[in-house]
């Protein structure tokens, strides 16, 4: 919510209608998800070994995953 409010003007502007940007954002997020999946197999942790740094990284990734959705939805 904080990220959305901080970038509200940008997200509601002309960028939300640019199909090339939407495609690039979707491709970029897909690449990040693929990399995250590959790395997770290498660095498999037990659920109890996670700390607050891991939680922040997960939340940041979730925010990034919303970018293509917001761009595609538009006003």
C-alpha positions in Angstrom: 0.0 0.0 0.0 2.8 2.4 0.9 4.6 1.7 -2.4 1.4 2.2 -4.3 0.7 5.5 -2.7 4.2 6.7 -3.1 4.1 6.0 -6.9 0.4 6.8 -7.4 1.0 9.6 -10.0 3.4 7.4 -12.0 1.1 4.4 -11.9 -2.0 6.3 -12.9 -0.1 8.2 -15.7 0.6 7.5 -19.3 2.9 4.6 -18.4 -0.1 2.4 -17.6 -1.2 2.4 -21.3 2.2 1.5 -22.8 1.9 -2.1 -24.0 5.7 -2.3 -24.5 6.3 -1.3 -20.9 3.7 -3.8 -19.7 5.4 -6.6 -21.7 8.8 -5.7 -20.4 7.7 -5.5 -16.8 5.9 -8.9 -17.1 9.0 -10.4 -18.7 11.3 -8.9 -16.0 9.1 -10.2 -13.2 9.0 -13.7 -14.8 12.8 -13.7 -15.0 13.1 -12.7 -11.4 10.7 -15.4 -10.3 12.7 -18.0 -12.4 15.9 -16.9 -10.7 14.3 -17.0 -7.3 13.1 -20.5 -7.9 16.5 -21.7 -9.1 18.3 -20.0 -6.1 15.7 -21.5 -3.7 16.8 -25.0 -4.6 20.4 -24.1 -4.0 19.8 -22.4 -0.7 17.0 -24.5 0.7 16.3 -23.4 4.3 14.3 -25.0 6.9 11.2 -22.8 7.7 12.5 -22.1 11.2 15.8 -20.7 9.9 14.2 -17.7 8.3 14.7 -14.2 9.8 13.3 -10.7 9.3 15.6 -10.1 6.4 14.0 -13.0 4.6 10.5 -11.7 5.3 11.5 -8.2 3.9 12.9 -9.8 0.8 9.6 -11.8 0.3 7.5 -8.7 0.7 9.6 -6.7 -1.7 9.3 -9.5 -4.3 5.5 -9.5 -3.8 5.5 -5.7 -4.4 7.5 -6.2 -7.6 5.1 -8.9 -8.8 2.2 -6.4 -8.7 3.8 -4.0 -11.1 2.7 -5.8 -14.3 -0.8 -6.2 -12.9 -1.1 -2.5 -12.0 0.3 -1.5 -15.4 -2.1 -3.8 -17.3 -5.2 -2.7 -15.2 -4.8 1.0 -15.8 -7.6 3.4 -15.0 
